[in-house]
Amino acid sequence: MPDLPRTYLLLDATGNAYRSGTPGRWGGHRRSRIYGRLDCRSAVRAIAAGHYVKFRVFFANEATAVAAGYRPCAICCPDRYLTWKERSR
């Protein structure tokens, strides 16, 4: 039986899921609508504790996460978070 190509479930700019042959480069949390780096220490800690995974989403790039209405993580993207916070006022 031949190996099927691996696909990844990502969100597009409208927040709709689609399959991609390329893994997401940014992760997010659907409930809190926060995005960040895949190695974010806060997300990694939550995943290790058995949380977060159920609401985990992935984006091809940062622009898509922003377009989908997600904000930057204050832990792994502090500069982006501060810019977002200033613009949100």
N, C-alpha and C positions, 0 to 999 in steps of 0.2 A: 504494500500500500504506500503510495507516495506521500511525502511530507507536504502538508498544506502550508502555504505562506502564512506567517504570523501576522495578525492584524491587531491594532490597538484602538480602543474606543476613546475618541477625543470629542471636545465640544467646539462648535464653530462660534462665530461672532454673535450669533443670535441665541446661543445657549443650547442649540440642538446637537445631539450626539451623531457622530459619523464614524465609520471605520477608516483607518489609515494603515498603510504599510510601514509608516515611520512612527516611532513612539513619541509621545508628547515631551516637550522640553520644559514645560512649567506645570506644576500641580496646583490644585485648588480644593477648596472645601465648599461643597454646594450649599450647605445651610448658611454659613457665615459669609459666603461670597467673597472669600479672600483667596488670592493666588500667591504663589511664591516658588522659590527654587525647589527642585526635587530633593536636595540634601538639607532642607531647612531643619534645624535642630528641634524646633517646636513641633513640626509635623512628624518627624522621625520619632520623637518621644511619645507623641499621642498614638501613633501607629503601634509602637512597641507595647503600649499599655492596653492595646485592644480597642482603641477608639479610632475615630476618623475615617477608617477604611470604607465604611458603608457610604460615606458622603464624598469620597475622593473623586475628583475629576481631573482631566488632563487637557492641556492646550498645546497646539503646535508652536505657538510663539506668544510673547507677552502682549503684543498688540491685540491678538484675538481675545485674550483674557480680559483686557480692559474694555474692548468693544462689547463683550458679553456681560459687562456690568460688575466685574470683580475688582476689588481694591487690592493694592499690594500689602504683603505681610510686613508688619512692623519689625519682626525678628530678623528675617533673612534679606529683606529689601528696605532697610531703614531710610535710605535717601529717597527712594521712590515713595515710601509711605509718607514721609514729611511733605513732599511735594503734593501728593494727593490730599493730605490733610489741609494744607494751606489753600488749595483750590476748592476744597469742599466747604469752606467757610463762607 
